[in-house]
Amino acid sequence: MADFMPQPFKGMPLSFDYKYLEDDDVLYVKRKTKEIRSLNRGKGTRVYGRDVFAIGAILLDVRSKIPTQELFDAWREQEAQITESIAWTYTRVTRAFEHAASKLGNVPCTVLYELTLPSYPQPFLERILSGLYVPSLEEVRRMREHKRASASADQANESPARSHNDVIQNISDQITLAIQQQLHALPLTEKEGEIADLQGKVQSLTENYNTTIRELEIANESLIEKDKEITEKDTKIEKLEEDNAKLSKEKGYLLDKCRVDSDKLNRLIMTMKQICGEN
């Protein structure tokens, strides 16, 4: 039976302990921890699909065994020794392409992540997922930018207002034709009431359609902005990982220097005490 998991103080990291897991899950998670450590080759090593999917599957599996997100994050950092950004990337790729994992083993992780972003031509994507072709990261990015540029050009060349008005007019014409057909089938005394009722329906349908079109335009603009944000964040993540590696190196250097300075200070204090004792 799992022990009660205390809540850490605000700002303090949670320390992972296997006692917080169910008894039946402890050995399983420990085994998966060893597997993920053996697969994770660390910074500076190029990672390919075979390891990405293996690690991503383990992360998703272990998450189902750990009761809270906070405890899972603690396990990921302290036991699996994988950063949050790398874990996020591997699980994203695994969810997107798990169905084709056996054919993407030789595709670099950076390329697989790029392919999870929108705006790729379907034939290009299918060729890669078939396992017949392994593109470079630069080629993948060029293809996505080309597709996005083409889509933007197509949108700029169209007249959305005219297109929407044509559709509205077509709907209006169809409804008008239906009204005329119904009028011919009605007694003369009932026509005025039916005309007013049908005209009201035409007006309501037209307003609803216009509202839907506006909502679609807003949603499309939002998706384009989010796509830009994701691309920018991906670039920032790569930069942050590089900066983190440099900071870790500097931190180790400073810690060593602090230890040396501390030893010097302790020796100086001992010398001063001896001098004071002699006096």
N, C-alpha and C positions, 0 to 999 in steps of 0.2 A: 504493500500500500504506500502511495506517495506521501511524503511529509508535507505539512503545510508550508507554502512558500511565502516568506515575509516580503513586504513591499519595501523597496529601498527608499532612502530619503531622496527628496528632490535634488537632482543634479549629481547624485551618486550612482555609479554603474552597479548593476546587479551581478553578483558573483554566482556563476553556474555551479550546480551540484546535482549529481545523478539521483540523489535521494528525493528530488522533487518529481521524478518520473514514476510511472507505474512500474511495479516490480517486473512485469512481463516485458517491458520495453527497455529496461536498462541495458541488458546484454546486447540487444539488437542495435540500439543507438551507439553503444561503444564500438561495435563492429563497423558500423557505418562511418563513425568518426575516423577510424584507422583507414578505411577505404578512401575517404575524401582527402585525408592528409597525403596519402600516397599518390593521389591523382593531381593534387594542387602543386604545381611546380614553382609557384612563387613569381615575383616580379622579374621582368627582363626575359622571360621565356615565352616563346610564341605558343599559344594554345590553339589546338585544333578541335573540330567538332566532336570527335570521339570522347575527349575529356570533358568538353562543355556539357554534352548531354548526360554523361555519367554523373558529373557533379551536380548538375541541375536536377536530375531525378532524385539524387540522394537528399538534396536540400528540401525539395517538395515533400519527399517521403518522411524525413525526420520532423519537418514542421508539423505533420499530422500526429506525431507522437509526443510533442512537447506542448504543454497546456496553454502557455501564453506567448504572445509575440515578444515580450520583454525577455523571457527566459530563453526563447529560441535565439534572439539576437546575442544573448550572453554566450550560449553554446557556440554559435557561429564564430564569434570573435575569439573566445578563449579556448575552445576545444578544436573546432574545425580550422580556425586560423584563416578565415576568409573575410575580406572586407565587405561592407554592405553594398558598395557599388558593383563589385564583382559578382556577388551573390544575386543581386538584382538582374544583372546582365545575363547570367547563366540560366536563371529561371525563366526569364523573358524568352530567350532563344528556345529553351526546352518546350515551353508551352506552345510556341509558334510552329516549331518544326519537328516535334516529337514523332509525328507520323512518317517522317522521311529521315529519321536519325541514322539509319543503317547506310544511307547513301550519301551522307554529308560528313562522314568521319574525317575527310582530308581537307575540309573547308576551314580556313582560319576563323577564330572567334570574332575578330573585328568585322569580317565579311558577313558572318551570320547575323551579327547584331544589326548591321546596316540593312540587311534584307527584312528585318522585322519592321522597319519604317515604311510608311505608305509611299505611293507614287512610283512603283516599278511596273514596267510592261509585263503582262502575264506570260507571254512566250519566253521572255528572258528569265523570269523567275522559275517557270516550269523546267527549263533546260538545266538550271542549277540543281533543283530539287530532284531531278532524275538521276543525278550523280554522274552525268556525262561531261560536265564542265565545271572547272573551279576558277572563278574570276579573281582578279586582284582587287584590293580595296579601292584603289583609284578608279578602276573600270566601273565598279559598282556605283560609286558616288557620281561619276560622270553620267552614267545611265539614268540615275534618279533625277539629277539636275536637268538632264535633257527632257525627261518625261514631264517634270514640273513646268519647265519653260514652255513646252508644247501645249500643255493644258492651259497655262495662263494666256498664251497667244490665242488659243481657240476661244477662250472666254472673252478676250478683248475684242475679237472680230465679230462676235455675235452681238445682237441687240436684244438683251433680256426683256426689256419692256415690250418691244414689238412682238417677240416670241410669246410672252405671257398674254398679251392682248389678243393675239391670233387664237390661242387656245380658248381664252374666255369667250371670244366671238363665236368660235365653233360650238362651244357648249350652249351658248345663248341661242344660236341658230337651231340646234337640235331640239332644245326645249320649246322654242317658238313653233317648230314643225309639229311637235307632239301636241301643243295647245290647239293648233288649227285642226288637227285630226280629231281631237276630243270635241271641239266646238261643233264640227259637222255632225257628230253623233248625238249631240244634246238637243233637247227641245229649246225653242227660241227663248222662253221665259227663264231658263236656267243659265243662259250663256253669260250674262253680266256677272253673276256671282262667281262662276267658274273662272272667268277671265281675271277678276281681281285676285282670286285665290292663287292661281297659277303665276300671275305676275309677281306676287309676293314671294312665292317660292323661287322664282328666277332671281330676284334681287338678293334673297338670302344666300342662295348657292354662289352667286357671284362674289358676295362679300366674304364668304367662307373661303373661297378659292384664293382671293387676293391675300387674305390673312395667312393662309398656308404657304403661299409663295414667299411672302416676307419672312416667315419663320425659317423656311428652307435657306434663303439667302443669308440670314444671320447665322444659322448653324454651319453653313459652308465656310463663311468667313472665319468663324471660330475654329473650325478644324484646320484651316490653313495656318492660322496663328499658332495653334498647338503644335503643328508639325514643325514650324520654325523653331518653337521653344525647345522641342525634343532634340532637334539637330544641334542647337546652341548648347544645350545641357550636355550632350554627348561629347562635344568638343571640350567643354569645361571639365567634365569628369576625367578625360584623358590628361588634361593639364594638371588637375588636382592630384592624380595618382603620381605624376612625375614629381610634383612639388612635395608630396608626402614622402616619397622615397628620399629626396634630398634632405627634408627635415629630420627624418629618422636617422640618417647618417650624421647630421649635425648634432642631433640630440645625444647620440652615442659618444661623439667626440667631447661634448660639453660635460657629460656625466663622468667620463674618464678624467677630464681636467678638474672637475669638482672633487673627485676622490684624491687626486694628487695634491690639490690645494688644501684639502682637509687634513691630509697626513702632515703636510708642512706646518699647518696651524697647530696641530696637536703637539708636534715636536717643539715648536716655539713656546707654547704654553708650559710644557714640561721644563724647558730650559729656564724660563722666567721663574717658575716655582723653585727650581734649584738655586737660582741666584738669590731669590728672596729668602730662602731658608738659610743660606750661608751668611747673609747679612743679619 
